[in-house]
Amino acid sequence: MAITARRTMYPMAEMVEVAAEGTTVIDLVDIPEGTIIESVLVRVKTPATGDAANLTVGDAGDADGFIVAADAQGAAGTIYGDDIDEVGAYLKAAVTCAATSANAQVGHNGHLYAAAAKVKFVLSAAATGGVYQVFVTGKRFAI
């Protein structure tokens, strides 16, 4: 066997501040082919008001692949994605626990993009006035 290609990966970190109004899907970050997203966090800067709403972060393939059903009206300063129960399927690894033979969710395993995509943010209801900081970290081939 021979090595056919070798590329250097570069750290990537993006912070996008988003003002969310209603249920419009917002494109946050362009993800080039070959990028690995290792972590997504959302910080509530200003909680939404009005209708009770959850926020999700994902992509076109899985709307909550990174952050699942976080309270859009959480207190200012609340951070989502720092607890295993808040992260979506893209950042969980299902493993079998030998002691119980049950599937358990552990750790952040990251998501590799074989094709270009966009990280997306959306609210589940028509809440207004919410401002959120979304942190996306990982590695990519191009700077």
Secondary structure, 3 states (H helix, E strand, C coil): CCCCCCCCCEEEEEEEEEEECCCCCEEEEEECCCCEEEEEEEEEEECCEECCCEEEEECCCCCCCCEEEEECCCCCCCEECCCCCCECHHHCEEEECCCCCCEEEECCCCEECCCCEEEEEEECCCEECEEEEEEEEEEECCC
